[in-house]
Amino acid sequence: MIEDNLNNDWGFLPLLIHEAIYIEKKLPALAATPTPQLPVSPTPKVSTEAKEGQVVLFILVETDYLAPNEQETLVKIVDAVGLTFAQTQKITIAKFKPQPIDYPHYFISFSLQRPPFIINEKYQVVKRENKKLLWADTLEVLVNEKPKKVQLWKCLKEMFELN
């Protein structure tokens, strides 16, 4: 009987292992059924006429580098008005060339100096040619001064027609 077991592929096992063993045949894997994906379409807080992927908000900042807390503040601002970063474009003052015709729907300048195309004071929304413009303090100031954040939020609610 041992000789018969040695003739098949697993016949040597009784010589090495004295306990009962069970050999399982591996079954072919079942085809994975894809989990249905429901389309995610969050209700935007901002009603714009922009096509998907089109820049809606133009953000002007002092420098390319933003401290982590400034970047976090900017993320919160964009999120609060119902936009994604794909709908924004951030540019520094040094690289900016004012061309009012090319503005997206909304423009916010977080800068020390007033941009030449904005004629009003800080924290006043300007409407020009179906565009809305706002000049605010730098992100560094907004991070450190809560009253300025409150003032900015009031302007953002007006600018983006939020409740």
C-alpha positions as a Markdown table, in Angstrom:
| # | Residue | x | y | z |
|---|---|---|---|---|
| 1 | Met | 0.0 | 0.0 | 0.0 |
| 2 | Ile | 2.8 | 2.4 | 0.7 |
| 3 | Glu | 4.2 | 1.6 | -2.7 |
| 4 | Asp | 0.9 | 2.5 | -4.3 |
| 5 | Asn | 1.0 | 5.9 | -2.5 |
| 6 | Leu | 4.5 | 6.5 | -3.7 |
| 7 | Asn | 3.5 | 6.2 | -7.3 |
| 8 | Asn | 1.1 | 9.2 | -7.3 |
| 9 | Asp | 2.2 | 12.8 | -6.8 |
| 10 | Trp | 1.5 | 12.9 | -3.1 |
| 11 | Gly | 2.5 | 9.4 | -2.2 |
| 12 | Phe | 5.6 | 10.5 | -0.3 |
| 13 | Leu | 3.6 | 12.4 | 2.3 |
| 14 | Pro | 2.8 | 9.4 | 4.6 |
| 15 | Leu | 6.5 | 8.7 | 4.9 |
| 16 | Leu | 7.1 | 12.3 | 6.2 |
| 17 | Ile | 3.9 | 13.2 | 8.0 |
| 18 | His | 2.2 | 10.8 | 10.4 |
| 19 | Glu | -0.9 | 12.9 | 11.1 |
| 20 | Ala | -4.0 | 13.0 | 8.9 |
| 21 | Ile | -3.8 | 15.6 | 6.2 |
| 22 | Tyr | -6.3 | 16.9 | 3.7 |
| 23 | Ile | -5.5 | 18.2 | 0.3 |
| 24 | Glu | -7.8 | 20.8 | -1.1 |
| 25 | Lys | -8.2 | 21.5 | -4.7 |
| 26 | Lys | -8.0 | 25.2 | -5.5 |
| 27 | Leu | -11.2 | 26.3 | -7.3 |
| 28 | Pro | -11.0 | 28.9 | -9.9 |
| 29 | Ala | -11.7 | 32.4 | -8.6 |
| 30 | Leu | -15.2 | 33.7 | -9.2 |
| 31 | Ala | -15.4 | 36.8 | -11.3 |
| 32 | Ala | -15.7 | 39.8 | -9.1 |
| 33 | Thr | -18.9 | 41.6 | -9.5 |
| 34 | Pro | -18.4 | 45.3 | -9.7 |
| 35 | Thr | -20.0 | 47.3 | -6.9 |
| 36 | Pro | -22.4 | 49.8 | -8.5 |
| 37 | Gln | -21.1 | 53.4 | -8.1 |
| 38 | Leu | -23.7 | 56.0 | -7.5 |
| 39 | Pro | -22.9 | 59.3 | -9.1 |
| 40 | Val | -21.8 | 61.8 | -6.6 |
| 41 | Ser | -23.2 | 65.2 | -7.3 |
| 42 | Pro | -23.0 | 67.4 | -4.3 |
| 43 | Thr | -25.3 | 70.4 | -4.4 |
| 44 | Pro | -23.0 | 73.3 | -5.0 |
| 45 | Lys | -23.4 | 76.3 | -2.8 |
| 46 | Val | -22.4 | 78.5 | -5.7 |
| 47 | Ser | -24.5 | 78.8 | -8.8 |
| 48 | Thr | -22.1 | 79.6 | -11.6 |
| 49 | Glu | -22.3 | 79.2 | -15.4 |
| 50 | Ala | -18.8 | 77.6 | -15.5 |
| 51 | Lys | -18.3 | 74.3 | -17.2 |
| 52 | Glu | -16.7 | 71.5 | -15.3 |
| 53 | Gly | -13.0 | 72.1 | -14.8 |
| 54 | Gln | -13.3 | 75.8 | -15.7 |
| 55 | Val | -11.7 | 78.2 | -13.3 |
| 56 | Val | -14.4 | 80.0 | -11.4 |
| 57 | Leu | -12.3 | 81.7 | -8.7 |
| 58 | Phe | -9.0 | 83.5 | -9.2 |
| 59 | Ile | -6.9 | 83.9 | -6.0 |
| 60 | Leu | -4.1 | 86.5 | -5.9 |
| 61 | Val | -1.6 | 86.0 | -3.1 |
| 62 | Glu | 1.7 | 87.7 | -1.9 |
| 63 | Thr | 4.1 | 84.7 | -2.5 |
| 64 | Asp | 4.2 | 81.2 | -3.9 |
| 65 | Tyr | 4.9 | 79.8 | -0.5 |
| 66 | Leu | 2.1 | 79.6 | 2.0 |
| 67 | Ala | 2.6 | 78.4 | 5.5 |
| 68 | Pro | 0.6 | 75.3 | 6.5 |
| 69 | Asn | -1.9 | 77.4 | 8.5 |
| 70 | Glu | -2.3 | 79.8 | 5.6 |
| 71 | Gln | -2.8 | 76.9 | 3.2 |
| 72 | Glu | -5.4 | 75.4 | 5.6 |
| 73 | Thr | -7.2 | 78.7 | 5.8 |
| 74 | Leu | -7.3 | 79.0 | 2.0 |
| 75 | Val | -8.7 | 75.4 | 1.7 |
| 76 | Lys | -11.4 | 76.3 | 4.2 |
| 77 | Ile | -12.3 | 79.5 | 2.3 |
| 78 | Val | -12.6 | 77.6 | -1.0 |
| 79 | Asp | -14.6 | 74.8 | 0.6 |
| 80 | Ala | -16.9 | 77.3 | 2.5 |
| 81 | Val | -18.0 | 78.9 | -0.8 |
| 82 | Gly | -18.8 | 75.5 | -2.3 |
| 83 | Leu | -15.9 | 75.3 | -4.8 |
| 84 | Thr | -13.0 | 72.8 | -5.3 |
| 85 | Phe | -9.4 | 73.7 | -6.0 |
| 86 | Ala | -9.9 | 72.5 | -9.6 |
| 87 | Gln | -12.2 | 75.5 | -10.0 |
| 88 | Thr | -9.6 | 77.9 | -8.6 |
| 89 | Gln | -6.3 | 79.4 | -9.8 |
| 90 | Lys | -3.8 | 80.8 | -7.4 |
| 91 | Ile | -1.2 | 83.2 | -8.6 |
| 92 | Thr | 1.3 | 85.6 | -7.0 |
| 93 | Ile | 1.2 | 89.3 | -7.3 |
| 94 | Ala | 4.6 | 89.3 | -9.1 |
| 95 | Lys | 3.4 | 87.0 | -11.8 |
| 96 | Phe | 0.0 | 88.6 | -12.2 |
| 97 | Lys | -0.8 | 90.7 | -15.3 |
| 98 | Pro | -4.1 | 92.5 | -15.0 |
| 99 | Gln | -6.4 | 91.8 | -17.9 |
| 100 | Pro | -9.9 | 92.3 | -16.7 |
| 101 | Ile | -11.5 | 90.6 | -19.7 |
| 102 | Asp | -9.9 | 87.3 | -18.7 |
| 103 | Tyr | -11.1 | 87.2 | -15.1 |
| 104 | Pro | -13.1 | 84.3 | -14.0 |
| 105 | His | -16.5 | 84.8 | -12.3 |
| 106 | Tyr | -14.9 | 85.7 | -9.0 |
| 107 | Phe | -11.6 | 87.3 | -8.0 |
| 108 | Ile | -10.1 | 87.6 | -4.5 |
| 109 | Ser | -6.9 | 89.3 | -3.7 |
| 110 | Phe | -5.2 | 88.4 | -0.4 |
| 111 | Ser | -2.6 | 91.1 | -0.5 |
| 112 | Leu | -1.1 | 94.1 | 1.3 |
| 113 | Gln | -1.4 | 96.4 | -1.6 |
| 114 | Arg | -4.6 | 97.1 | -3.5 |
| 115 | Pro | -4.6 | 95.5 | -7.0 |
| 116 | Pro | -4.8 | 98.2 | -9.7 |
| 117 | Phe | -8.1 | 97.0 | -11.1 |
| 118 | Ile | -9.9 | 97.2 | -7.7 |
| 119 | Ile | -11.0 | 100.7 | -6.8 |
| 120 | Asn | -12.6 | 100.1 | -3.5 |
| 121 | Glu | -11.3 | 99.5 | 0.0 |
| 122 | Lys | -10.7 | 96.2 | 1.6 |
| 123 | Tyr | -13.7 | 93.9 | 2.4 |
| 124 | Gln | -16.0 | 95.5 | -0.2 |
| 125 | Val | -17.3 | 93.4 | -3.0 |
| 126 | Val | -17.0 | 95.1 | -6.4 |
| 127 | Lys | -19.3 | 94.0 | -9.3 |
| 128 | Arg | -17.8 | 94.7 | -12.7 |
| 129 | Glu | -18.9 | 93.3 | -16.0 |
| 130 | Asn | -20.6 | 90.2 | -14.5 |
| 131 | Lys | -17.5 | 89.6 | -12.3 |
| 132 | Lys | -17.2 | 90.0 | -8.6 |
| 133 | Leu | -13.9 | 91.2 | -7.1 |
| 134 | Leu | -12.7 | 91.4 | -3.5 |
| 135 | Trp | -9.6 | 92.7 | -1.8 |
| 136 | Ala | -8.8 | 91.2 | 1.6 |
| 137 | Asp | -5.9 | 91.1 | 4.0 |
| 138 | Thr | -3.1 | 88.5 | 3.5 |
| 139 | Leu | -3.8 | 85.0 | 4.6 |
| 140 | Glu | -1.2 | 85.5 | 7.3 |
| 141 | Val | -3.3 | 88.3 | 8.8 |
| 142 | Leu | -6.5 | 86.3 | 8.4 |
| 143 | Val | -5.0 | 83.3 | 10.3 |
| 144 | Asn | -4.1 | 85.5 | 13.2 |
| 145 | Glu | -7.0 | 88.0 | 13.5 |
| 146 | Lys | -10.5 | 86.5 | 14.0 |
| 147 | Pro | -12.3 | 89.9 | 13.4 |
| 148 | Lys | -10.8 | 89.9 | 9.9 |
| 149 | Lys | -12.0 | 86.4 | 9.3 |
| 150 | Val | -15.5 | 87.4 | 10.3 |
| 151 | Gln | -15.3 | 90.4 | 8.0 |
| 152 | Leu | -14.1 | 88.2 | 5.1 |
| 153 | Trp | -16.9 | 85.7 | 5.7 |
| 154 | Lys | -19.5 | 88.4 | 5.4 |
| 155 | Cys | -18.0 | 89.5 | 2.1 |
| 156 | Leu | -17.8 | 85.9 | 0.8 |
| 157 | Lys | -21.5 | 85.4 | 1.7 |
| 158 | Glu | -22.4 | 88.5 | -0.3 |
| 159 | Met | -20.0 | 87.6 | -3.2 |
| 160 | Phe | -21.1 | 84.0 | -3.6 |
| 161 | Glu | -24.8 | 84.7 | -2.5 |
| 162 | Leu | -24.7 | 82.3 | 0.4 |
| 163 | Asn | -27.3 | 82.2 | 3.1 |
